[in-house]
């Protein structure tokens, strides 16, 4: 695909290019993170919900559209896949730089990409499952993750990824109980 052909990209393709190119083309380290990044973005920009059509799936919210478009962009050599990492190719980066997304969209994508970047897939999935319980029904991972909720919540809190109250929710504890748990483990959460 040539640079002049970027005008022929559909909204789904542009959205994936925006997502992968954000934060200086920092790679996304798994399809799970790509799916969840675009799911979170679609919850801020409601117009993308009908476009991407997320449904409950084995690993939480899943969009067949995202998967198909991502595979297509890899075949077009706009996206490089190295192992489980995805990032824009040089051609993809040239097209990304020529696109003109809305500043609000760029900010939201960058915020969510920065949030997800250094999380494990387990942390991402636990955050998503607790925050969006309607997407648990088909999950093959939630039962495996439930016993780890406290550990994952503490990890997210220590990384400053979530607030104290969100960490308590992820842990499945009320805030008082969660605070006592943290104290008993010698974990400080306030500066």
C-alpha positions in Angstrom: 0.0 0.0 0.0 1.4 3.4 -0.9 1.3 6.5 1.0 -1.3 8.0 -1.4 -3.5 5.0 -0.8 -3.9 5.9 2.9 -7.1 7.8 2.0 -8.6 4.4 1.0 -8.2 3.1 4.6 -11.5 2.4 6.3 -12.2 3.6 9.9 -11.3 0.2 11.4 -7.9 0.1 9.7 -7.2 3.7 10.7 -8.1 3.0 14.3 -5.7 0.0 14.5 -3.0 2.1 12.9 -3.6 4.9 15.4 -3.5 2.4 18.3 -0.3 0.7 17.1 1.5 4.0 16.1 0.6 5.7 19.4 3.4 6.4 21.9 6.1 6.5 19.2 5.1 3.1 17.8 5.7 1.3 21.1 4.9 -2.4 20.3 1.8 -4.0 21.8 3.0 -7.3 23.2 0.0 -9.4 22.6 -3.3 -9.7 20.7 -5.0 -9.6 24.1 -3.7 -6.1 24.7 -4.7 -5.0 21.2 -8.2 -6.3 21.7 -8.5 -4.7 25.2 -7.0 -1.4 24.1 -9.5 -1.1 21.3 -12.3 -2.3 23.7 -11.4 0.5 26.2 -11.3 3.1 23.4 -14.7 2.0 22.1 -16.1 2.5 25.6 -15.0 6.1 25.5 -16.0 6.8 21.9 -19.4 5.1 21.7 -19.4 5.4 17.9 -16.7 2.7 17.7 -18.9 0.1 19.5 -21.0 -0.6 16.5 -17.9 -0.4 14.3 -15.8 -3.0 16.2 -18.7 -5.1 17.7 -17.1 -6.5 20.9 -18.7 -9.6 22.3 -18.0 -11.9 25.3 -15.4 -14.4 24.3 -12.8 -16.8 25.7 -10.5 -14.0 26.9 -13.1 -11.3 27.6 -14.3 -8.7 25.1 -13.3 -9.8 21.6 -13.9 -8.2 18.2 -13.7 -10.4 15.1 -13.4 -7.2 13.2 -10.3 -6.2 15.1 -8.7 -9.6 14.5 -9.5 -9.7 10.8 -8.3 -6.1 10.2 -5.1 -6.7 12.1 -4.4 -9.8 10.1 -5.1 -7.8 6.9 -2.7 -5.1 7.9 0.0 -7.6 8.6 -0.5 -9.1 5.1 -0.4 -5.6 3.6 2.9 -5.2 5.5 1.7 -2.1 7.4 2.0 -4.0 10.7 4.9 -6.2 11.7 4.3 -9.2 13.9 7.4 -10.5 15.8 6.4 -13.3 18.0 3.5 -12.0 20.0 4.5 -8.3 19.5 2.8 -6.0 17.0 3.9 -2.6 15.8 3.8 -0.6 12.6 6.2 -1.3 9.8 8.1 1.5 8.1 5.2 1.7 5.5 2.7 1.7 8.3 4.5 4.4 10.1 4.6 6.6 7.1 0.9 6.2 6.6 0.3 6.7 10.4 2.2 10.0 10.2 0.1 11.2 7.3 -3.2 10.5 9.0 -4.8 13.3 11.0 -6.8 11.8 13.9 -8.8 13.9 16.3 -6.6 15.1 19.2 -9.1 13.6 21.8 -8.9 10.2 20.1 -5.1 10.3 20.2 -5.0 11.3 23.9 -7.4 8.5 24.8 -5.5 5.9 22.8 -2.2 7.0 24.3 -3.5 7.0 27.8 -4.9 3.4 27.5 -1.8 2.2 25.6 0.4 3.6 28.4 -1.9 2.0 31.0 -1.7 -1.5 29.3 1.9 -1.4 28.2 3.7 -2.8 31.2 0.9 -5.0 32.5 0.8 -8.8 32.1 -2.1 -10.3 30.2 -3.4 -11.6 33.5 -3.4 -8.1 35.0 -5.1 -6.8 31.9 -7.8 -9.5 31.9 -8.5 -9.2 35.6 -8.9 -5.4 35.3 -11.3 -5.9 32.3 -13.3 -8.7 33.9 -13.9 -6.7 37.1 -14.6 -3.4 35.3 -16.8 -5.0 32.6 -18.5 -8.1 34.2 -20.9 -8.5 31.2 -17.9 -9.9 29.3 -17.1 -12.7 31.7 -19.8 -15.2 30.5 -17.7 -16.9 27.9 -14.3 -16.6 29.6 -12.0 -19.5 30.0 -9.6 -17.5 32.2 -11.8 -15.9 34.8 -12.0 -19.0 37.1 -8.2 -19.3 36.9 -7.7 -15.6 37.7 -10.2 -15.3 40.6 -7.9 -16.9 43.2 -5.1 -14.4 42.1 -7.3 -11.3 42.4 -5.7 -10.0 45.6 -2.2 -10.5 44.3 -3.1 -8.9 40.9 -4.9 -6.0 42.6 -1.8 -5.3 44.8 0.4 -5.4 41.8 -1.8 -2.9 39.9 -1.8 -0.6 43.0 1.9 -0.8 43.4 2.4 0.1 39.7 0.1 3.1 40.2 -2.2 1.8 37.5 -5.4 1.9 39.7 -6.7 3.8 42.6 -7.0 2.2 46.1 -10.8 1.8 45.6 -10.4 0.1 42.2 -7.7 -2.2 43.6 -10.1 -3.2 46.4 -12.8 -3.9 43.8 -10.3 -6.0 41.8 -9.3 -7.9 44.9 -13.0 -8.6 45.7 -12.7 -6.9 49.1 -14.4 -3.9 50.6 -12.0 -0.9 51.1 -11.6 -1.4 54.8 -10.8 -5.1 54.4 -8.4 -4.3 51.6 -6.7 -1.7 53.7 -6.3 -4.1 56.5 -4.9 -6.7 54.1 -2.3 -4.2 52.8 -1.3 -3.2 56.4 -0.9 -6.9 57.4 1.4 -7.4 54.5 3.4 -4.2 55.2 2.3 -2.6 52.0 2.0 1.2 52.0 -0.4 2.7 49.4 -0.3 6.3 50.5 2.6 8.7 50.0 
